[in-house]
Amino acid sequence: MRGRLVDRRPAASAAELAARFHPPRRFADVRFSTYVPDPGHPSQGDAKAALERFAHGLTRGEGAAGRGWRGRRSPAAAGGRPGRYLDGGFGVGKTHLLASLWHAAPAPKTYLTFEELTAFIGFVGMQPALGAFTGHRLLCIDEFELDDVANTRMAVTFLGSVIQRGTRLAATSNAIPDRLGEGRFNAEEFERELLDIASHWDVLRVDGPDYRATSRPSRTAALEPGELEAAAARRGTQATIDDFDELLSHLRHVHPVQYGPMIDGLDLVLVRGLHPIENQGAALLFVQLVDELYDAGVTFGATGCDVTHLFPESYRHGSYRKKYGRCESRLGTMLAEAATA
């Protein structure tokens, strides 16, 4: 069945959205046992071992403030901070480890991206969002990044509140906590807030090459029209096909928290006519859609410009440069998957 994304207008409730916060399809089956550290980069094995110990502590009932779930002080928790923070480049296995931690931890627990978290808070409000996570033992946040003043203030309030309520944290990022926001906004004005955020984490460095570039097929060239039509003709596929400009316009009218529900049930998303995105607001919305597609394991194909031409050069030196770098890496993987499918 073929449709269009622009005809999809999801309206999931706050409760329905909160129920979605678990590792996406691409990481549903990963476990610590399936993560194979590269012996050439010992930090990978060290990070895995540290998270396994962290998961063991959660199973024993160690709370965020160094106390057990029944109020008894935990010696193991007393020497550590309430969060574990995986710092490393693209494609080194951080998300694999984070999802493995979530699978190993006892319920109740939550897994979501930082974009999903800020979108959810913006959609329902701070206090209802905090209420949705009350009583959770673990909160996993993938791709933690402070791009602007608004989400910095939001993160300070949210993280401080969930820790106070006894929740432990784990996150992935491409910048160490005390350098979040560096080069993205006037971080000096928020030194106290950034130090407050950094104080929540024990940092686990994960080094290595981009797995997507070295172990999976990747291409930056868009599909040829014939390749797109061949993909669209696959039988038994739940697919959509859209014009790129129409899709960008549609994304402005759907709240980002609804992007996940918008692609529910799809196996294949096709787009005609990729071109450089001159409006940065539209570019960031497209990045969020790509993140949802990648995490959900939806095959994505497109005709038009090369992936490396999608985001203007000026974007690569601004506040959101790491978002664009991640998006290009993921698009390369998905285009290769679409071509081979």
C-alpha positions, 0 to 999 in steps of 0.5 A: 500500500502506498500513501503520503506522509503529508496525509498523516496527521497524528494526534497521540495523547500525552499518555500514548506518547509516554508509552512509546519511550523505549528503545526503537526497533533498530535497537530492540534486540541489542544486549550487553552480550551482543556488544563486541568491544574493539580491542584496538579501543579499550575504552569500549570494553571499559564503558561496557563493564562500567554500565554492566556494574551500573545495571547491577546496582539498579537491580539491587535497588540503588537509588539516585541519591545514594539510597536504596529504594527502601531508604537504606544507604547504598555503599556502591551508590555513595561513591558515584554520581547519579548518572552515567554519560557516554561520550564519543563520536558518531557510530562507536556503539554508544546507543547500543550500550545505552539500549543494552543498559535499558534492557538490563535494568528493572522496570519502571524505566524510560528510554528516549532521545533528548529531542523527544524529551524536549519535545515532550516537555514542550508538548505537555509542560514541565510538571506533567512531564515530570509526573510521567517519569515519577517512580522510574528507576532509570531514565536513558537519554540518547543524543544529549545535546544543549543547542540553545538557551531554552533547552539548557534551562529546561535540562537544568530544571528537569534533571534536578527534579528527576534526580531528587525523586530518585531516578538514575540517569544514563545518556549518550552525547558527542561532547563531555558534560562540562563542554555542552553548549560550547561554541553553540550559544553564549555558554559563559552566561550559563556557566552555573547551569552547565556546571550543575548539569555536569555534576550529575554524571560520571563520564565514560569515554567511548573511542573508535571509528564510525561503525556505520562507515566501516562495517555497513554499506553507506552512500552519499548519492541519492537514488536514481529515479529508476531505483526509487520506482523499483523500491516503491513497487515492492509488494507487501510494503507499507510505503509512502512517497512524497515531494521534498518541498511538500514534506518540509512544509508538512513538518512545520504543521506537525508537532515534532513529538508526533513524528514517531506516531506519524511513521508508525506502521511504515516499512518504507519512506520515499522522497522525490527531489532532495535539495539544499535546505536554505531555511534552518528551521526546516532543516532541523525538523527534517533532522528530527524526522531522519532520527525517527526513521533511522531509530525505527528501522524504516527504509528511506530512499530519495532522489535529488542532491547528494547528502553532502549538499543537503545542509549549507556549509554555514550550518556546519559551523553553527550551533547545530553542527553535530545534529547535521553530522549525525543526520548525514551519517544516518542518511548515508546508511539508510540510502545504502539500505534502500539501494540494496533492498 
